[in-house]
């Protein structure tokens, strides 16, 4: 919400664009640092309480953010804004980890459905958040805009208290911790995938603004409309990707490899790349870029959704409990931290390359990074198959039958126990039962 109007306000206070970037990055840097921490302590701190506290923090910080300009200016203004963004990022990490874990634990949906729903919500927020922030700023002013957004979040805490279930861990948590998760090579690869996909997203946001406004001579209104259309493509692709991943649950790595190759090819055409000058001769085309970006958004849904399911599978075969808040919290903290790292370093790296060599070479380097990561994930999947090491748990039919028999026997024992308790309550008083035990000979009292 602050992207449309904050730079204008900050410049009035004497802050240049380089330092405005620090204010933006502080949010994701805080998410990167705090996400693994909150993911690890999720079983000690109930998810519902973490969600409420995080929502309150994210609600209070924008209200305070709206008053920073009143009490300070210059470097003091920059420092206070950065500190508040750090708190907002930490609160956001709490909300993301707790809500994702609650949905995975309590909703009964498959994990791909849960992550797909979350990504649809995120895309709607990015599509309409900028427009909402700009509109509020025009109609109600700077401080009132933060009161509206912060107040809505504070009020939503009441709904969380009433409607969100208090999920607790039924079993003792696994002894395996966060650092054992980082020792799994597949999880490290999935972290790199999350970092690159978020770096790519921030690079597109920065580069497309310059490309459309300065090169293609478009205007911000048209660009805002295009972002809404592209977000619609992303929402549709999330729904399709979720359906396909549920239908083919053992194709996570094939989906990742295919999506990274698709993403790399389409990114080359955005600007387009200088390597394709023998076709385009250095010219830029409005409709080529617009259509190509829509195709870039399609594989992004798989690149966001698949790593969560793949990481859950790897964690389970390496000794982490299935359907456990301990596992959900650490996986969510790990991958959200990786995405936040990508959002932190993405603007810095892409901005430096754009300034030095232009947007075309920036997308070219990203495309080759896509191809390299696709190769690494493909080699990892091939190696695991050749060596017979599983990447996910596959239960056999015998195990399922044994499980059903165990459930039947357990239910039978429970029924017998329930009948015995009813008989005792009906025919024996507590004092009579005590007399029966006390009157038994010492030799057979244990048997009785």
N, C-alpha and C positions, 0 to 999 in steps of 0.2 A: 504493500500500500504506500510505502514512503518513496518509492522510486520516482514517481512523476514530479514531486514537489520538493523533496528534501535538498537536492543539490542547489536549487535556487535560494532556499532559506539559509543553507550553510555558507554560500558565497557572501551573502549579506553580513554574516558574522565573521568574515575574514578567513574562511577555510577554502583551500583550493581543491581541485578534483582528485589529486593524489591522496590527500588525507580523507576525503569523502569515501574513497575506496577502502581505506582502513576501517572506517565506521561500518561499512557494509560487510567486510570480511570478518570483523570481530564476532559477528553473530555465528557464522559457520565455524570459526575457529573454536569458539566455546562449545559448540555441539560436538566437534571432533574430539575435544579433550574429555568432555563429561559423559558422552554416550557410553563408552565402555565401562565407566565407573558406575553409572546408574543401572546399566544392564547386569553388572555383577552383583549388586546389592538388592536386586529386585525381590528375591525371596525373603530378605530381612525387612524390607519396606513394602507393605501391601500395595499392589498395583493401583488400586482405587485411590488410596491416600496419596501416592506419588502423582497420579493424574490430577487430583484436585490441587495439590500444592503447585505443581508445574503450571497449571492453567491460571492460578492466581498470580504467579510471578509474571507470566506472559501478559496478563491483563493489567497489572499495576505498572510495569515498566514503560509501556507506551504513554500512559497518562503522565508519568514523571518526565518522559522524553519531550512531551509537548510544552513543558515549562522550563526546559533547559535554557532556551533562548532568552527567557525573561530575566534569569538570575546571572547569566554569564555571557561571555563573548570570546572570540579568538581561541587561544589554546585551551582555556578552561572549558569553553563550549565543546571543543573537540574531545577533551578528556572525559567529560561527563557523558557525552553521547556514546563514546566507545564503551565506557563502563556499563551503561544501561543496556547496550546491545549484547555485551557479554552475559549479563544476567538473563536477558531475554533468550539468548541461545541456549543457556543451561536449562532454563524452564522449558523451552521447546523440546530439548532432548528428553526430559522427563516425561512430557506428554506423549511424544512419539513412541518411546519404549514401552510405557505403561499401557497405552491404548492398543498398540499392536499385540502385546502379550495377552491382554484381556480378550481381544478378538480371537486370537489363535487358541486360547485355552477354553473360553466359555461359549463361543458362538456355534461350535459344531461344524463350521465350514472347513473345507480343505484350505491348506495354507496358501495355495495359489489364488483361491477366491478372495481370501482376506487381503493379500498384498495387492491384488487387482483392484479391489474396492478402494483401498487406501490411495493407490496411484490415480484412480479416477477423481477422488477428492482433491488430491494435490494439483492435478491438471486444471480442475475447475477453479481452484484458488489462484493459480497463476494466470488463468485466462481472464478472470473478472476482478482480481484483487487490485491490479494496476488501475483499471478503469474506475473502480469504486473509490480508491484513494484519491485519484485526480478529481473526481466529481465532488467528493466531500470537501476537499481543500478549496474548491471554487465556491461552494455554496455556504459552508459553515466556518471556514478558516482553519488555520494551522492547529491551534490548541484544541478546538472542538473536534477536529478529525480524530485525534488521539483519544479523546473522551468517548467518542462513539465506539471505536474499535476496542479499546481497553475495557470500557463498561460492558460491552457485549460478552467479552471473555469472562469477566468477573461474574456476570449473571449466569453464564453457562455452567459455572461451578455448582450452582444449586441443582441444575438438571443432572449433573454427574452424580451428586450425592444421592439423588432420588432414584435414578433409572439405571445407573451402571452397577452391575453385580460386584459384590465383594469377593473376588477370586482369591483363593488361598491354595497353597501347595499341599496336596493330600499326603504325598510321600516324602521321605527324607531326600534331600537334593543329592545329586551326583557329587562325588568327591573330585571330579575333574573340573578344573577351573578355566579361566579366560586364557591363560598362557598356553595351556595344553591345546586349546582351540587354534591358536596361532601356529602351533607346531604341525598342523595338518596342511600339507602342500596345496590341496584343493581349496581350502579356505583362504589361503593367501592369494591364490589366483583369482578367486571370487572377489576378494577385497580390491585387487587391482582393477577388476572389471567395474566395480562400483565407483572407484576413483575416476577412471577414464570416462565413464558415461556422464558423470556430473561435470567434469572438466569440459567435456564436449558441449554440454548444455549451456554452461556459462559463456563459453567462447562464442557459441552461436548468438546468444543474446547481445553480446558486445559488438561482434562483427556485423551482424545483420542490421543493427541500428545505423552504423556508419555507412554500410553498403547502400541501403535504401534511401537514406536521407541525403548523403553527399554525392554518391555515384549515380544512382538510378533516379535522382531528383524527385523522390516521392515525398510524402509528408507524414507526420506522426499519427494522424487520424487513420490513414490507410494502413500503416504498419500495425496499429492497434487492432484494426479489423482483421488483418492477416493472422495475428497471433490468436485471435478467437477461432478462426477457421482451422489453423494448425492444431490448436488444442482439441477441437472437435475430432480431427483425424486421430489424435493420440488417444482420446477417450474410446473411440470405436475400436482402435487396435488393442487397447487393454482388455476389452470385452472378448474380442476374438482370441487373443493370446491366452487368456485365462481358460477359455473353452478348450483350446488345442492342448495346452499343457495338462489339463485334467484328463483329456482323452488319451494322451500319450505320455504317461507319467515318467517313463524311463528315457525320455528324449531331451533331458535338460541340457546336456553338453552339446548335442547336435544342434539344438535351438540356439545356444549361445554362439557357436561357431558360425552358423548361417547368418545370424543377426549382425555379428561384427563384420563379416564380409560385406553384407548388404549395406551396412552403415558406412563402411569405408568407401565403397563405390559411389554412393550417393553424395557423400561429403565432397568428393573430388569435383562434383558438378555444381556445387552451390555458387562459387564465385565467378567462373570455374577456375580450376587449378592451372597455374602457368605451364604445367606439364602437358596440358591439352591445348596449348596455343596453336598447334598444327591443325586443330579443328576450328577453334573459336577465334584465333588471331587476336587475343587479348580483349575481346569485346565482352560486355556484361549485358545480360538480358533479363528484363523484369519477370517475364512469364516463366522462363527456364528456372530462375532462382525460386520463384514462388511455388511452382509445382514440385521442384526437387526437394524443398524443405518439407513439404507434406510427406514425401516418401521417406525422408530422413526420420520423421517422427514415428513411422510405423514400427521399425524394429526396436525403438526405444522402450516400448512396453515390455518386450521380452527381456531386454537387458536390465530392466528394473525389477521385474517380478521373479525371473528364474533364479538369480543368485540366492534368494532366501530359501526356496525349496531345496536347492542343491546343497546349501550349507547345513540345513536341518538334517538332510540325509547323511551327509558326511559326519556330522556330530553324533548321530545315532549309532552308526557302525563303529565309531571310535569310543563308545562307552558312555555317552550321554543319554539320559533317560528320555524316552519319547513322551510327548504331551506333558512337558514339565515347564513350569515358570522359570526355573533355573536355566534350562536350555534356551527357551524362547528369549529370555532377557539378554543372555550373552550373545546370541546370534543377532538379535536386533541391534544391540549396542555396538557390536563389531561392524556390521555392514552400514549402519547409519553413521557411525564414526568415519568409515571410509568415504561415504558419499559427502560428508561435511568437509573432509580433507580435500576432496576434489573441488568442492565449491569455494574453498579458501584459496587454493593455489591456482585454480583455473583462471580467474580474472587477471592475476599477476602475470602468469606465463603467457597467456594469450594476448594480453594487452601489450607486453613487451615485444612479442613477435609481430603483432599488427603494426606497431609503431615503426619497427625496424624494417620489415619486409612486406607488409601488407596482409590483408585478409586471405588472399589466394594462397600464399605460402603457408599460412597458419592452418587452413583446412587441409592442405597437402600433408603436412606433418601429422596432423590428427588422423588422416586416412591411413598412413603407414603404421601409426600406432594401433589402429583398429586391426589391420592385417596381421601385425605381429602378435597381438593378444589372441586373435582367432587361431593362429598357428600354435601358440603355447597351450591353449585350452584343448585343441584337437590332439596334440601330442600327449597331454596328460591323460585324456580319456582313452586314447589308444594304448598307452602304457598300462593303465589300470586294467584294461580288458585282457591284454596279452599276459600279464602276470597273474591274472585271476583274482585281483583285489577288487572288492565291491565298492561301488560309489553310492549305493543305497541299499536299504534292507528289503529283501524279497522273502516273504513268508511262504513256506511250502504248504501244500494241502494237509500233510500230516500234522503240522503244527497247528493248523486251524482246527482239525478234528480233535486234537488233544486239548486245545483250549476250550472247545465247546463241552467236552466231557468233564473237564475240571469245573466249568461253570455249573453244569448239571449236578455234580456231586456236592458242590458248595451249597447250592440251593436246597438239595435234599437234606443235608446236615442242618441247615438253618431252619427248615420246616420241622424237623424232629425236635430241635431245641425249643422252638416256639411252642409246640404241643406240650412238651414236658413242663415248661414254665406255667402254662395255663392250668395243667393238672395240679401242680404244687399250690398255685394260688387258690384254687377252688377247694381242695380237700385238706390242706394242711395250713395251720396257723404258724407264724414264725417261731413261737415258743415251743410248739409241738415238734417242729422240725429240729430244733435245738436239742430237745430231749431224746429224739431218735438217735442223733449222733453221739450224745453223751452216754447212752446206755449200751453202746456197742463194746464188746471186749477189745482190749488194747491190741490183740493179735491181728484182728481183721478190721480195725477202724479205718485204715487207709483204703482197703478195698471198698468198704461201705461208703 
